[in-house]
Amino acid sequence: MTIKEQLKVDTRLERIKNFEHFGDAKSIGGGLAKLRWTNGWRVYFVKQRTTIILLLTGGHKNGQKKDIEKARILAQKHSGN
């Protein structure tokens, strides 16, 4: 990831942290959701309670099936189920 790309992700995370504004985000079931960018980036996360967000993994749209499976495994491991 380039510095410019990292800054875009960091900016989005700051908006979530400071304003609870997720932008283009979508639930994908089982408590899992994704942040989406128009260039195809995806960041998968779970939201716990009202203030904790656990970023699980990310990738591009063309690899999202594999990335979603990885995110589900990580979410399950974190929840202890």
Stockholm file with secondary structure:
# STOCKHOLM 1.0

chainA/1-81         MTIKEQLKVDTRLERIKNFEHFGDAKSIGGGLAKLRWTNGWRVYFVKQRTTIILLLTGGHKNGQKKDIEKARILAQKHSGN
#=GR chainA/1-81 SS CCHHHHHHHHHHHHHHHHHCCCCSEEEEETTEEEEECTTSEEEEEEEETTTEEEEEEEEEGGGHHHHHHHHHHHHHHHHTC
#=GC SS_cons        CCHHHHHHHHHHHHHHHHHCCCCSEEEEETTEEEEECTTSEEEEEEEETTTEEEEEEEEEGGGHHHHHHHHHHHHHHHHTC
//
